[in-house]
Amino acid sequence: MQQIRTYTTSATRAGIGFGSALAITISWSLHKSILWAIIHGVLSWFYVIFYILTR
């Protein structure tokens, strides 16, 4: 049981990290602004989904 819980926690952390990195990369390529990159990094997956829907 402990092993399953460990994998779930690791996968969740990796997903959040990847979403933030992806949002920051997209934001930087569009706006070239550190402020926008930080804001979009905090919003992470919400910004990525918004970007996909508006493109």
C-alpha positions in Angstrom: 0.0 0.0 0.0 2.8 2.4 0.8 4.5 1.8 -2.6 1.3 2.8 -4.5 0.9 6.0 -2.4 4.6 6.9 -3.2 4.1 6.5 -7.0 0.9 8.6 -6.9 2.6 11.4 -5.0 5.6 11.4 -7.4 3.3 11.4 -10.5 1.3 14.4 -9.1 4.5 16.4 -8.4 5.9 15.6 -11.9 2.6 16.7 -13.6 2.5 20.0 -11.8 6.2 20.7 -12.6 5.7 19.8 -16.3 2.6 22.0 -16.6 4.4 25.0 -15.1 7.4 24.5 -17.3 5.3 24.2 -20.4 3.3 27.3 -19.5 6.4 29.3 -18.9 7.9 28.2 -22.2 4.8 29.1 -24.1 4.5 32.4 -22.4 8.1 33.4 -23.0 7.9 32.4 -26.6 4.8 34.7 -27.1 5.5 37.7 -24.8 9.2 37.7 -24.0 8.3 39.0 -20.5 9.5 37.5 -17.2 6.5 38.9 -15.4 4.0 37.2 -17.8 6.1 34.0 -17.6 5.9 33.9 -13.8 2.1 34.6 -13.8 1.5 31.9 -16.4 3.8 29.5 -14.6 1.6 29.9 -11.5 -1.5 29.3 -13.5 0.3 26.4 -15.3 -2.3 23.9 -16.8 -5.0 26.6 -16.9 -2.8 28.7 -19.2 -1.7 25.7 -21.3 -5.4 24.7 -21.9 -6.3 28.4 -22.6 -3.5 28.6 -25.2 -4.6 25.4 -26.9 -8.2 26.5 -27.1 -7.4 30.0 -28.5 -4.9 28.8 -31.1 
